Amino acid sequence: MILKNLSKCFADLKVLEDFHLEIKEKEITCILGPSGCGKSTLLNMISGITTPDQGEIVGKKERIGYVFQEDRLLPWKTLEENIRMVKKKGHPSEIRDLIEMVGLKNFEKSYPHQLSGGMRQRCAIARAYHYQSEMLLMDEPFKSLDYDLRMNMVKMLQDLWTKWGNTVVFVTHEIDEALLLGSRIILLRKNPCTVDQVIEIKTPQSQRTLTDNDLVRAREIIIDGMTNKKKRTCHHEKSANDRINNGINDKLLCCLQ
């Protein structure tokens, strides 16, 4: 799939302008970037929720799954029913296997209000995989979880992806999540959203640890990129402030003369 020359404005806010990115098949593409840079907008355009003002998406998939920051389970349905609802003709053994893979065995008949936040999100991910989409979009799905639980969820997602090998686009703010999951990591900058860097990690996901040399080097590149972006932003803000202050000083000087 290719996001080709996409542009998008909301009122006077230019979120995307001439944005270009290739999403490779059967890989996990992790997207890292500052808040408000357009990460969720990108996912919404891929899914068809949002339409770009200009540009096109080449090779768009028909069956797309979406896991949001919130679990979005139906409160009146059990865990098992929430998973089954996306594919009514699915074999019961498929659901049982998924429930076991995400660590929710013996909770099949539980309702969402009886589950913790992490358990509900596991159910949402199992539901997305039961749908058997060609592409799975994940918008900061572990955001509300503590670090240890997030790392457990990362391992769970690694196992699911290893088994099914689908195309995943995973948006996150967390460098560790991107390092452990991403076949490629796309580092974005904002105003408008553009691709700053693309980092490829060759080590198979199932063999990665955060102390691996490849991941340590990738972390340094990401942090350096983020630090430089902050410096550029601060420089632009300082320049703008200097221009404003100089303008004020010039006006004061004119008044005094």
N, C-alpha and C positions, 0 to 999 in steps of 0.2 A: 504494500500500500504506500502511495506517495501523497503527502500533503503538499500541494503544488501552488505556491504563490498566494497563500491565503491571507485575506485581510478581514478585520472585524472591528467595528466601532460600536460602543454603547453610548448613545448621546454624543457628548464631545470627547469621550475617552477612547483613544485609539489603542486597542488591546493588541491586535496583530496587524502587521503590514508586510506584505510580500513574504510571508513565512513559508519556508520549505523544509520538509523533513521526510525521510524514508523510514517506514516501519518494516523491519525485516520479518519474514515468515518464520514461525516456529521458534521465536526468540522472546526473551523478556526484555523489553525496552523500558528502562527506568528514566523518569523525567524529574530532574531536580531543578528548583528555582525558587526565588524569593516569593513571599506572599503577594498576591495580586498581579503576578506576571502573565497570567493567562493559561495556566496549566489545566484548570478545570474547563475553561472555554475550549481548549484543544480537544479534550475528551468528549465534550458535548457535541462538537462538530463531527468528530469521527462517528459518534453514535447516531447522529441525525437529529439530536435534540435541538441544536442550534445550527443555523444556516450561515455560511460565510458570506460576507458582502461581495467579495471577489475571490477568484481562484477556484480550484477544484480538488476533489479527493479522488485519485486514480486507484482503481482496484479495490473499491470499497466493499466490505464484507456484508453479507446478507444476515448472518446470524451473529449478533454481537451481545455478549453478556456484560453486565455493568455491576460492580460492587462499589457502593458509596461509602462515605465516612460513617453514616448511620446504617444499621443493619436492615432497616425497612422490612422487618418480618411482620406478618399479619398476626395481631395479638390473639385472635380467636382460633388460630390453627396451631396444632402441635408442631414440634420441631420437624418430625417426619413429614407432616402434611405441608409445611412450608417449603420443604425441598421438593416433594412430589409434584406440587402444583404447576411447575414450569414445564413438565413433560409427563402428561397423564399416562402415556403408554409405556413408560419406563418400567423395566423389570424390577421387582422388589429387591432382588439381590444387588442391583446397582446402588440403590439407596442405602442398603445395609453396609456395603463396602465403603461408600463415601462417608457415612456417619462414623464408621470405625477409623477411617483414615484421618478425619479431623478431630478425633479424640472425644466423640460425643456418644459412644456406645452406652446404653442403659438410660439415655435421656430422650429416647425417641418420642415418648408420649408426654414430655414436658412442654409447657407453654412458655412463650418468650419471657413473661414476667417472672418465671421461676428460674431463669438462667442468668448468669453473670454477663457483663458486657462482652467479655472475650468469647464466651460460649455462643452468644447470639451472632457475633461476627463470624465465628467458625461456621455456623449454620448458613449464614448468608453466602459464604464462599463455597460451601458444599452445594448450595442451591445453584450458584452460577456454573459450577462444573457439571452438575446434573443436566443443565440445559444443553450442554455440549456445543457451545458456541465456537465459531471459527476464530473469533478474537474476543479476549476478555479485557475489559477496561477496569482499572482499579484506582479509585480516587482517594488516596490517603486512608486505606481501609483500617490501618492499625493506629490511627492518630490518637484515639482516646484511651489507649492501653499503656500500661507502664512498660519500662524497658525490657524486663525479663520476659514478660508475656509477649511483647512484640517480637523478640528473638525466637520464641517458641512458634509464633505464627509464621515467621519467615521460614523456619525449618519445615513447617507443615506445607507451606506454599511451594517450597522447593520439591518436596515429595510429590505433590499433586502434579506439578508441571513436568517432572521427570516421567511420570506415568502417562500423562496425556499429551505432552509436547505441543500445546496450543500456542498461539501468538498472544502475548500479554503486554499491555501497556500499563505501567505501574507508576503512578504519580506519588511522590513523597517529599517531605522536608528533611528526612533522616538519612544522613550519609551512609550509616551502617546498613540500613535496609537496601539501599541502592547497590552497595558493594557486594552484598551477599546474594542478591537476586539478579542483578542486571547482566545480560549478555552485552548490552551497550548502555551507557549512562549518558543522557543528553542534559547538559547544563545550560539553562536558559538565563537570559537577562531580560529586563523589563523596559517598558516605555519606549517603543512598543516591544512586544515579545519577539526575541530573536534567539537563534541557537548560538551560544557562546563557544561551547566545546562539545566534542563527541569522544567519549572514552570507551574503548573496547576492552573487555576482560575475557581472556581465553580460558582461564581455569574453570572446569565444569562446576556448576553450582553446588553439586553434592559433595565436592571435595574442598570447598572454600572455608577458610577461617580468617578472622579479621587480622591475624598476624602474618598471613601470607605476604611474600614480597610484592606480588602483583597488586594486592589490595592496599598495601601500605603506600606504594607509589601512586596508585590511583587516588587514594585519600589526599595525598599531598597536592596532586594536581587540582583536585576539586576545591580544597581549602584555599589554595593559591588563587584559583579563578574567582572564588567568592570574595576573597580579601581584596583582590584587584578591582572587582566590581564596586565594592564599598568605597575604595579609595577614589575611583572615578566619579562615583555618585557624590562623595563629599567634595571633590574638586569642583564639579559642576555647580553644586549648591553654593560653595564658597564664591565661585566666579559670579554667580547670579546675585548673591548678596552684596558682593563688592560693587557690581554695576548699580544695584539699587542704592547703596550707600553713597556712591560717587554722585549719582543723580541727585540725591537729597542734599549733599554738600554743595553741589553746583547751584541748586536752587537757593540755598541759604546764602551763598556768596552773592548771588544776584540781588537778593533782597537787601543785604547789608550795603551793597554798592548803591 
